[in-house]
Amino acid sequence: MTDEVRNQPWLDGRGPLAFLPGLLFRSDRPLLTLPLAWLLSIGGSLLLGVAIAFIAPDAEAPDLGGAPAIFVLIGVAILSPLAESLIMGGFIDLLMKRLRAWQAVLVSAATWGVLHSLMTPTWGLAIWWPFLIFSTIFVTWRPRGFWVAVLMAAIVHGLQNLFPAIAIVMGQ
């Protein structure tokens, strides 16, 4: 077994996730992985958001209830990513007791899409993609420790949420 395959424990079992860049499946280069994961996450969700806006131009946006700007920024860009990454990590750990890693990633992404759709129906259509990336990052980094994997996913998630949080604050 080569060092590259040993470093990517689920490399040969990525299933339909094999189209994603190999760097997402490496747990040895965080300073390369984080920006790549963020670009994939934000790029995919922006494309999905544009498609949804084209198909359903009158779809309602999530309502954060007019909270003070600092609470929106901290909640959306820091607290929510940490909490959701922690919950996601526990959920994926449970899933991986019964499923292959790629299957757990897909179930996680779909579940988070459905959960976000409960707030705003079309939101989940754009949210499943970032959660596919967050879940992939979690699974890849999980062998380095639960908290390391949660932190890596939370950082990408926080970056994903930062610009929408700023846009919400600026629009208030």
N, C-alpha and C positions, 0 to 999 in steps of 0.2 A: 504494500500500500504506500503510495507516495505521500510526502508531507502535505501536499495540497489537499488530497482527499481526506487525510487524517484530520486536517484542520476544518474541514467542512463535513461534519458527521452525517449530514443527510444529502450530500451532493448527488449520489446516484439514486436517490429516492425522491427527487423534487417533483415528480409527476407533472401536472400542468403548470407548475411554477417555474419550469425549466427555462422559460423565455426571459425571466428576470436576470439582470446582470449578475455574474458570478460573485462579484464583490459583496453582494447582499448576504451571501452564504458563507462569508469568512468572518471569523471572530478575532482577527488579529490586527485589524487596521481601522480603529474607530474614527480617526480623523479623515479617512477617505470614505468610510461607510456612512457616517452621519450626513454629510452634504449630498451624497448620491441618493440616500434614502429620502431625504427631504425633497430633492428635486423630482424624484419619481412620484412621491406622495402628492406634492402640491401640483405638479404638472398634470397628473392623472385626474385629480379632483377638479382642477380648473377646466380641463377638457370635458369632463362629465357635467360640470356645472353649466358650461356654455351649451352643451347638447340639451340638457334639461330645460334651460331658459328658452331655447329655440322651439322645443317640442311643447313645453307648457309655460308660456310666457307669463301667465297669471298665477303661477304656483306661489304659495305663501312661503316667506322666509322664516327661519327660526326667530322667535321673539324672546329676548332676554329680559323683558320687563322693565326697561329703562333704569337699570341699576346705575349707581355712580360709576364714572369712567374708570377709576382705579380698581374698583371691584370687578368690572368687566375684564380689564386687562389682566389682573392677577388670576381671576377665576378661569378665564378662557385659555390663557397662555401658560399658566403654571399649575394651578390646583387641579383643573379638569384633566389635563394630560397625565399628571401623577396618579390621580385616583383611578382613571380609566385604565392606565397601563398596569397598575397593581391588580385591578379586577381582571383585566384581560390575561395577565400572566397566570393568575390562579386558575382561571377558566382553561387556558391552554394546557397547563400542567395536568388538569383533570382529563382533558380530551386526549392528551398523549398517552394516557394509560390504556386507551382502547384503539386509538387511531394512529396512522402514520403521521409524521410531522406535517407533510404538505396538506393532508386531510384536516388536521387540527387548524392549520392556518386558514384554509377555506371556510371551515365552520365558524371560526372566530370572526372573520371578516363579514360573513353573511349575518351572523348574530348581531354584531355591532351596527350593521346597516339597518336591520329590522328595528333594533332598539332606538336608533336615532330617528327612524321613520315614525315612531310613536309620537314624537314631538311635532314633526312636520313631515307629512308623507313623502315628499320628493327629496328630502334631505338625505335619507338613507341611500338613495340611488347614487349620490355623489360620495357618501361617507364610506361605503364598503371598500373602495379602492385604497384610501389611506390606511384603513385598518388591515388590509391585506399586507401592506408594506410594514406597518407596526408589528403585526403578528409574525411576519417573516423575520424581522430583526429580533424579536423576542426569542423565537425558536433557535435562531442562529447563535445568539449570545447566551442562551440558557445553560449550556455546559460550563460556562465561566462563572455561573452562580445566578440564583434567582434575582437578587437585587441588581446585579450588573445588567441582566437582561431587561429588567423593568426600567432601569435608568436609561439604557440605550433607546428603548421604545419611547419613553417619556420625552426624551430630548427631541427626537424626530417629531413626535406628536406636538410638543410645545412650539417647535418651529413652524409646523403646519398651521397651528392655530394663531400664531403671532400676528400675521398680517390681517386676517379677518378680525381679530380683536382690535387692532389699531383702526381698521376701517369702521368698526362699530362705534368706537370711541369718537372718531372724527365726525361721524354722522349724527352724534347726539346733540 
